[in-house]
Amino acid sequence: MNADDRQITLVDENGNEELYEVLFTFDSEDYDRSYVLLVPANSAEDEAVDIYPFAYTPDENGDATSGDLIPIEDEDEWEMVQGVLDVFLQDENLNGQSND
């Protein structure tokens, strides 16, 4: 998968376009939906950034980059996504630590 396959352009309410990278995707059997978490494309690795989660309708290849993004509005669903993100970030922090 090349970099273009991992990027999504979002348009805000003012018509401004911003490029985001797919942090990761996952599926939930409980909600029968697929989810994508996005970060701004031009952020530095050590920079604190906002993460934008969406449910999505996969395209014909099962990808999030050209399917429909759906805001998460249900509080229980939001908590489930936050829990998955917390586990992902914890794993990233553990894997990023050196064993000096």
Secondary structure, 3 states (H helix, E strand, C coil): CCHHHHEEEEECCCCCEEEEEEEEEEEECCCCEEEEEEEECCCCCCCCCCCEEEEEECCCCCCCCCCEEECCCCHHHHHHHHHHHHHHHHHHHHHHCCCC
